[in-house]
Amino acid sequence: MNSLGSKAGINPAVLIVDDTPANIALLAEHLGSRGFAVMVAQDGEEAIERARFAQPDLILLDVMMPGIGGFETCRRLKMNPETHAIPVIFMTALSDIAGKVAAYEAGAVDYVTKPFHIDEVFARVNAHLGLRVMQRELESQNRQLQQEIAVRMAAEQVLAKNTAELARSNAELEQLAYVASHDLQEPLRMIISYLQLLERRYKGKIDADATDFIEYAVDGAKRMQRLIDDLLAYSHIGSEAKPLQPTSSKELVEDAMRSLRVSIEESGAELIFGTLPTVMGDAAQLTQLFQNLISNAIKFRRCDPPHIHIDAQQAGAFWCFSVKDDGIGIAPEYYERIFLMFQRLHGRSAYPGTGIGLALCKRIVEQHGGRVWVESVPGEGSVFKFTLPKSTTE
């Protein structure tokens, strides 16, 4: 029994085209006994019609026939998209080279010579049916691959569109935040100014409750002003990004310390430096980053003066910085939350602030292609770590 399948396990179908009944009978008997489904045509025209409607897996085609000969029949089969892929094996008594070349030029895949050797016929038929099976599998895989490529391309187009829309939306939100925050500054300054003027002018002329009310109003206005300042700083990160330049992190830390001089002196903080390399960055943004992290280490200290250690280690194409303190620490369940906007773990009366500082740090680091995270033990301190790209001059 033949072991090669054609379509979904059905026995392979072979179309025998010959005008000699004895040849047809011999081939049909032996192929049928080996499990092939056999079809018959006695001339070229009939062969073309049967091939088009029955779609055999292989055609055994005689060369010398009345009407259109085997070569012309084969050429027509190959010209028709419906029968183009069906392999054709010529049966011929021609043994000269020119005849064999003509057979291949007509589109045949092989030939057998008459008188037939059945084992040879069977071997050639089986070989080309095997190739046909592999060809069909390859075509099926190609179609599937093309479908997958089409689906992926469509998904990529949707993703690109959504990414562009998101970028546009973010740019509009950044611009809106900047404009809104900027426009709020002037009336807020006026409110603070008039409240302070009211406090000075009527000091001693109003009762204690009124004085307290004015102080509460001034304090609230100042807190709102700090919030607006932080929102402006946050919106600037995206809207005013500058090309990254080689920047000394040592100078950045020194600039941050100068801005925090009063807080450092009042808290008695001790800052220790390790390796502070040159990085690729925006100096203004990175100064803000170090300033926020040092300020946090001072703010969330315990009773004793804080010790803050700043260091960096190489990490591939980046420097991994660490800002370590011995403060109150952070519970693990808050590691992600603290980097979100307006997230506070403590009451404002205990630790003042707007809840934007670490979100600003995260945005600055990500703007530089790095990442930021925290490691902490409650009651013992925290280590804020972040990566920045190495300088191209290194």
Helices and strands as residue ranges (DSSP letters): E 13-17, H 21-33, E 37-41, H 44-54, E 58-62, H 70-79, E 88-92, H 97-106, E 110-113, H 118-201, H 208-239, E 245-248, H 249-259, H 261-267, E 270-273, E 278-281, H 283-299, E 307-315, E 318-324, G 332-334, G 337-339, H 357-367, E 372-377, E 381-389
